Amino acid sequence: MDICIRGHDECQLVSVKAKQPVVTLRPPRPSECPALTELCLISKAHWGYDAAFIEACRAELTVHPSDLTTDRYQVAERDGIVVGVAAFSADGERGQVELMFVDPAAMDQGIGRALMQWLIAEARALGLSAIDIEADPGAAGFYEAMGARRVGEAPSGSIPGRMLPKLVIDLKA
């Protein structure tokens, strides 16, 4: 898949081999926050969690319009439909992945990779030295494939007593 940059905040992904629809990365609109929240919850449910577990995660995965001004967000859109969302925050020299979700129907099509590449490029442009990730256990392999390494565990913000894989991507290496 080739990436064509069209301005600072937007790019298009085009598959050269298989004529897949174009995917555009762009900043989200505040009116999309409810749909982004539902995308996060549907994507989380992909890992086999029951409805009670997903509901326990709702507060942590809710996207508020104010979040769009405090964190850096990007959505992946295909044929006018949002199929992925990524967000990170920056504090000092480090970044933190806040969200990285892809619609299950669009998984394994390079969308998560494109969002992660955007996130890494943005973090580098800000001069960050590393990106910290507290991953769902099912998604840890994705982050490792993107260059992250495991450094320990972190407590879940939604489920008391649950520990999540903690990973880091070194940007200065």
Buried (B, 14 or more C-beta within 10 A) or exposed (E): BEBEEEEEEBBBBEBEEEEBEEBBBBEBEEEBBEBBBBBBBBBBBBEEBEEEBBEBBBEBBBBEEEBBEEBBBBBBBBEEEBBBBBBBBBEEEBBBBBBBBBBBEBBEBBBBBBBBBBBBBBBBEEEBBBBBBBBBEEBBEBBBEBBBEBEEEBEBEBBEEEEBBBBBBEBEE
